[in-house]
């Protein structure tokens, strides 16, 4: 019994050590300032990530010119904004962030339909229409 | 139910404590990533952390399986990440923890169990002996 208590104590100390060292990235997300998918004040497109999903699953951007997509990550989990082309290759990768907003300056793209997704959670997807 | 008391050196305890802490640390990191796969991965590490330390007789008897299993588990996580990514700071920290975990598990295995090939041979022989005895008993009873 004494050994069981010692072992449980060992596990408890380890859990405590992990808990004390791992709380840095879980600050509350700032409130979204623009509705998901609508242009923000600076004209960029806003994509909100919340509850391990993109709130906006369809966005539109101009063909042949660079555009900006602001990822508003309201989760404590890390997310980014990435784009796959028709061949399935990743043509753009944004910075992976937690509980914050980040601007993605996407280079000019040809007209077409693309998939945007989160690299950390590949099941988080949406459609980018470039026209 | 509980294993009979065995004496541990201080270094044994330190290594075992470090293994538990590292397994829980990488489990915690995976838990914070969210999603089913990462959560299952975190649960796997938590279960392994308990299995590597709990003094139940069954766990102690098969601790070598837990060590090898956890080495394989961490190795699989590293290879899967190396192939698929994503590559960002938290992931690099988690993988560094997992590499350290594998090294410590290998050291712990060598100190506690010896040569892994010899251990597997011994266990297979033990299993074969068990099966033979059971067959013999069943034959005698028929």
Interface residues (C-beta under 8 A of the other chain):
Chain A: X1 X3 X4 X6 X7 X10 X11 X13 X14 X15 X17 X18 X19 X21 X22 X25 X26 X52 X75 X76 X77 X78 X80 X96 X119 X120 X121 X123
Chain B: X2 X3 X5 X16 X17 X20 X21 X24 X25 X28 X29 X32 X33 X34 X35 X49 X50 X53 X54 X55 X85 X86 X88 X90
